[in-house]
């Protein structure tokens, strides 16, 4: 039978929290990278790209980017070209 060690528990718990935070950061970096790839492919900025000229996958990448930046995806108030 092992003894409960609060220090060990706290250490293991903090590792888990940091691992989740690192994964979230990596995921956000991938989304940002994909957005730059789409913009680079068409040689346009995000507000110049029209929804009709990109693929569904590229459109999803742009929506993911807007979501992590905190823009309202339903409204597209700042990006009417993607509505």
N, C-alpha and C positions, 0 to 999 in steps of 0.2 A: 504494500500500500504506500503510495507516494503522498508526501505532505503537500499541502497547498501553499505555494509561495506567491504572495501578492506581487512581489517585484518581477518574478518571471512572467506572471499573467499580464502585468502592465506592459512589459517589454514586448511580449508576443502580440498583444493587442495593438500596440503602436506600430509594429511592423506591418500588420494587416491594414491599418489605416493609411500608412504611407504608401503601401503597395497599390491601394485603390486610387489614391491621389495621383500617383505616378502614371497609372493606366489611363486615368481621365485626361491628364496632360498630354500623353502620347496620342490618345484618340483625337484631341482637339488639334494637335499639330498635324495629324494626318488629314483632317478635314480642311485645314487652312492650306496645306500643301496641294490638295486636290483642286481647291478653288483657284490657286495660282496656275496650275496646269491648264485648267479650262480657259482662263483668261489669256494665258500665253498661246494656247492653240489658235485662238481667234484673233490674237493681237489687239484685244480690246479690254477696257476696264469693266468692272462689274456692272456699272450703270449704263454701259454701251451695248452689252450683250443682249440680244433679243431672244425670247423664249423659243421662237419658231426656228431659229438657226442652230440650236444645240440639241443633243440627244437627251433622252429621258434620264440616263445615268448622269450625264453632266448637269442636268437641271437639278437632280437630287443632290449632287455635291454642292451646288450653289445654295440650295435651300438649307442644307446642313450648316453651311458657313453662316448664313443669315441667322439661323436659330442660335448658334453658340455666341453670336455677337449681340443677341437679345432683341433682334428686330421681330416685329409681329409678322409672322409668316402669312397669316390670313389677310392682312391689309395691304402689304407691299407699298406702304405710303412712300418709302424712300426709293423703291425700285419698281416703278410701274411697268417697266419693260419686261419684268419676269412674272407679271400677273397672268 
